[in-house]
Amino acid sequence: MNDRHEGAAGRPAPPKRERADARRNREALLEAAAAVFVRSGVEAPVRDIAAEAGIGVGTIYRHFPKRADLVIAVFRHQVEACAEAGPALLAAGPTPYAALGRWIDLFADFLVTKHGLAAALRSDSTGFEALHDYFLDRLVPVCTELLDAAADSGEIRSDVRALELMRGVGNLCVGADDPRYDARRMVELLIAGLSRPR
């Protein structure tokens, strides 16, 4: 028996594409989950995420039966959003350095959301390693493009590598849940330190 559905003239039917409204609903759910994770960590109650998204708890469990499924989906969604934002910010200007600063803000927000991911996925170390590789593969080239553009314009020094900068930002975001520590301010100081004196 042939598993594939066939269209006209015996050709395989194209794969089903997610409906636009279903895709929007899923993105809204992931954005809501990310916002709750930033405030309360990845162990936040599902009912808080449902309230933020304006949906029932059952809808979340239908899409994401296990918490790790939701955490992974939020992680991947935010990596993609961060990756897509880099070229868009660079194109919108006003300067490559300004675009780099805005992108680093988004990256820092993502890192705050990401805290607790390892604990949520500790039972699946291979899955976590695959996510980390995906994170690097998608975001290091974007950061490199922004750094190169800002260096080529003469706004920043040219000896900073993307992975160095991303790790530095990551280290500054550790402990961001402590109200006595302003991670965003420290990241701003780091980015200001890249600029060439005028």
WOTA-V335782 format. One record per residue. RES is the residue in three letters. PHI is phi as a letter, one per 30 degrees, with the letter a starting at -180 (* if undefined). Layout:
res	phi
RES	PHI
RES	PHI
//
This chain:
res	phi
MET	*
ASN	d
ASP	d
ARG	d
HIS	d
GLU	c
GLY	c
ALA	d
ALA	i
GLY	i
ARG	d
PRO	d
ALA	d
PRO	d
PRO	d
LYS	d
ARG	c
GLU	d
ARG	d
ALA	e
ASP	d
ALA	d
ARG	d
ARG	d
ASN	d
ARG	d
GLU	d
ALA	d
LEU	d
LEU	d
GLU	d
ALA	d
ALA	d
ALA	d
ALA	d
VAL	d
PHE	d
VAL	d
ARG	d
SER	b
GLY	i
VAL	d
GLU	c
ALA	e
PRO	d
VAL	d
ARG	d
ASP	d
ILE	d
ALA	d
ALA	d
GLU	d
ALA	d
GLY	i
ILE	b
GLY	d
VAL	e
GLY	e
THR	d
ILE	d
TYR	d
ARG	d
HIS	d
PHE	b
PRO	d
LYS	c
ARG	e
ALA	e
ASP	d
LEU	d
VAL	d
ILE	d
ALA	d
VAL	d
PHE	e
ARG	d
HIS	d
GLN	d
VAL	d
GLU	d
ALA	d
CYS	d
ALA	d
GLU	d
ALA	d
GLY	e
PRO	d
ALA	d
LEU	d
LEU	d
ALA	d
ALA	d
GLY	i
PRO	d
THR	b
PRO	e
TYR	d
ALA	d
ALA	d
LEU	d
GLY	d
ARG	d
TRP	d
ILE	d
ASP	e
LEU	d
PHE	d
ALA	d
ASP	e
PHE	d
LEU	d
VAL	d
THR	d
LYS	d
HIS	e
GLY	j
LEU	d
ALA	e
ALA	d
ALA	d
LEU	c
ARG	e
SER	d
ASP	b
SER	d
THR	d
GLY	d
PHE	d
GLU	d
ALA	d
LEU	d
HIS	d
ASP	d
TYR	d
PHE	e
LEU	d
ASP	d
ARG	d
LEU	c
VAL	d
PRO	d
VAL	d
CYS	d
THR	d
GLU	d
LEU	d
LEU	d
ASP	d
ALA	d
ALA	d
ALA	d
ASP	d
SER	d
GLY	i
GLU	d
ILE	b
ARG	d
SER	c
ASP	c
VAL	c
ARG	c
ALA	e
LEU	d
GLU	e
LEU	d
MET	d
ARG	d
GLY	d
VAL	d
GLY	e
ASN	d
LEU	d
CYS	d
VAL	d
GLY	i
ALA	d
ASP	d
ASP	d
PRO	d
ARG	d
TYR	b
ASP	c
ALA	d
ARG	d
ARG	d
MET	d
VAL	d
GLU	d
LEU	d
LEU	d
ILE	d
ALA	d
GLY	d
LEU	d
SER	d
ARG	d
PRO	d
ARG	d
//
